[in-house]
Amino acid sequence: MTSVWFLSGCVSSDWDDYRGQLLGMQDRPVWEPINPYGMVYIPSGSLHIGPSDQDVNNSLWQRQKSISIQGFYMDDAEITNNEYRQFVFWVRDSIAHTLLAHYVEAEEGQSTELPILDWSEEIDWEDDEQKPKLEEMLLPPGEYTYFRSVDPNRLVYTYNWIKWKDAASKALNKDREKYISEFMDEKTVKVYPDTLVWVADFAYSYNEPMTRQYFSHPAFDEYPVVGVTWHQANAFSHWRTNFWNWWRIKHDEVIVDDFRLPTEHEWEYAARGGRDLAPFPWGGPYVRNTKGCFLANFKPGRGNYPEDGGYYTVNVYSYAPNDFGVYNMAGNVSEWTSTAFMENAYAF
């Protein structure tokens, strides 16, 4: 392994203060462990992956083996409608600020290639001067019923990321002196969730009211967001990282590593809650407690969806958490991971 020097900052050091001794760089910020709001720490451990109960289909593609999991932070519940709405509204406001040319005035000698938005400026959608500039964000005439609103298709988020594996691969990167930009990728994503999934996925049910109100009505604020693609989930994670680090830089705090989707094995490890080989987050093998109540929101029986307490989705903090303090790791809605499914992956 080769040592790497990270050179940053613009303040020169007074080397005479070191008296010729190897003291390490002084005046370094003090790091204190932090627990991001709404997250819990999943401690390091090992996990037996593979079927933990009978393999009914006798597929035999997922072999059992033991793997190690490094500790990580994870949200203690599914991302709610209101949390995802914060992302959508931030994108909406950032586009509006851009159209209105609300930029921070560059200081002398400061680059203007990437102007910084001035979030202190007010966006007034009814102002006669601002209305024409915001016109392209609104639904075109004839595409709305009661009042004109923002066109969801205009709410796009562009983000970049570094392909670290490509940069580290000797086959793809024989010249280690290449710049980071050569291994950067970019994607633009529409961020508004697909509210039509309530009708598209359940064509036999009358779910039109859920399509109209699930993401917008305050009654569902603490319910899990649905209709989010894998790319939208990644875009949300990227925005969440920048949003928090922007605040930390502003308050002279140390920035943190990226928020991201968990891998399949990280998710499984967190879902089991330390109960290795258990079929359910609460252990099992039963799906009811001693009082006969269901322990999660899923299909309890044919034609009787409400028996578990939720006809549709339920509040993200419904039911008891597992031993790691994470809620609804079985039932309610499915979650995305960063891992692509490949049958032969379990052979390695």
Residue pairs with C-beta under 8 A, 6 or more apart in sequence:
13 25
13 26
17 26
18 26
29 252
29 254
31 254
34 256
35 41
35 73
36 73
36 244
36 256
38 75
38 76
38 77
39 73
39 74
39 75
39 76
40 73
40 74
40 76
40 324
40 325
40 326
41 71
41 72
41 73
42 69
42 71
42 72
42 73
42 74
42 266
42 269
42 270
42 324
42 326
43 71
44 68
44 69
44 70
44 71
45 68
45 69
45 269
45 274
46 66
46 67
46 68
46 69
46 276
47 66
47 67
47 68
47 69
47 265
47 268
47 269
47 272
47 276
48 64
48 65
48 66
48 276
48 277
49 62
49 64
49 65
49 66
49 67
49 265
49 268
49 346
50 62
50 63
50 64
50 65
50 346
51 62
51 64
52 277
52 278
52 279
53 279
53 285
61 343
61 346
62 346
63 346
63 347
65 346
67 265
69 265
69 266
69 269
72 262
72 266
74 262
74 266
74 270
74 324
74 326
75 326
76 321
76 325
76 326
76 327
77 316
77 317
77 326
77 327
77 328
78 224
78 225
78 316
78 327
78 328
78 332
78 333
78 335
79 224
79 225
79 236
80 221
80 222
80 223
80 224
80 225
80 316
81 214
81 215
81 220
81 221
81 222
81 223
81 224
81 225
82 221
82 222
83 225
84 193
84 225
84 228
84 236
85 215
85 221
87 157
87 191
87 236
87 239
87 240
88 155
88 191
88 192
90 239
90 243
91 155
91 156
91 157
91 191
91 239
92 137
92 150
92 155
93 119
93 123
94 117
95 137
95 154
95 155
95 156
96 123
96 134
96 137
97 117
97 118
97 119
97 121
97 123
98 117
99 133
99 134
99 136
99 137
100 121
100 123
100 130
100 133
100 134
102 117
102 118
102 119
102 121
103 115
103 116
103 117
103 118
104 115
104 116
104 117
104 118
106 112
106 115
123 130
123 134
124 130
125 131
125 134
136 154
137 150
137 151
137 154
138 148
138 149
138 150
138 151
139 148
139 149
139 150
139 151
140 151
143 151
152 190
152 192
153 190
153 192
155 190
155 191
155 192
156 188
156 189
156 190
156 191
157 188
157 189
157 191
157 235
157 238
157 239
158 186
158 187
158 188
158 189
159 186
159 187
159 189
159 235
159 238
159 239
160 184
160 185
160 186
161 184
161 185
161 238
162 180
162 183
162 184
162 185
163 183
163 184
163 185
164 183
166 172
166 173
166 183
167 173
167 178
167 180
167 183
173 183
187 231
187 234
187 235
189 229
189 231
189 232
189 234
189 235
190 232
191 232
191 235
191 236
193 215
193 225
193 226
193 227
193 228
193 232
194 227
194 228
194 229
195 211
195 212
195 214
195 215
195 227
196 211
196 227
197 226
197 227
198 207
198 208
198 210
198 211
198 214
198 226
198 227
199 207
199 208
199 211
210 312
213 219
213 220
214 220
214 223
214 226
215 225
215 227
222 315
222 316
222 317
223 313
223 314
223 315
223 316
224 313
224 316
224 328
224 332
224 333
226 313
226 333
228 236
228 336
230 336
233 261
233 336
234 260
234 261
237 258
237 259
237 260
237 261
238 258
238 259
240 259
241 256
241 258
241 259
244 256
244 259
245 255
245 256
247 253
248 254
248 255
248 256
249 255
260 338
261 336
261 337
261 338
262 270
262 337
262 338
263 337
263 338
263 339
264 337
264 338
264 339
265 339
266 337
267 335
267 337
270 324
270 326
270 329
271 281
271 322
271 326
271 329
271 330
272 278
272 281
272 322
273 281
273 282
273 321
273 322
273 323
273 324
273 326
273 329
274 322
274 323
274 324
275 281
275 282
275 283
275 322
275 323
278 284
279 285
280 287
280 295
280 296
280 330
281 296
281 322
281 326
281 329
281 330
282 295
282 320
282 322
287 294
287 295
287 296
287 298
287 300
288 294
288 295
289 295
293 309
294 300
294 307
294 308
294 309
295 319
295 320
295 330
296 308
296 319
296 328
296 330
296 331
296 332
297 308
297 309
297 310
297 313
297 314
297 318
297 319
297 328
297 331
297 332
298 308
298 330
298 331
298 332
299 305
300 307
300 308
301 307
305 311
308 331
309 318
310 318
310 332
313 332
313 333
314 328
314 332
316 327
316 328
316 332
317 327
318 327
318 328
318 332
319 327
319 328
319 331
321 327
322 329
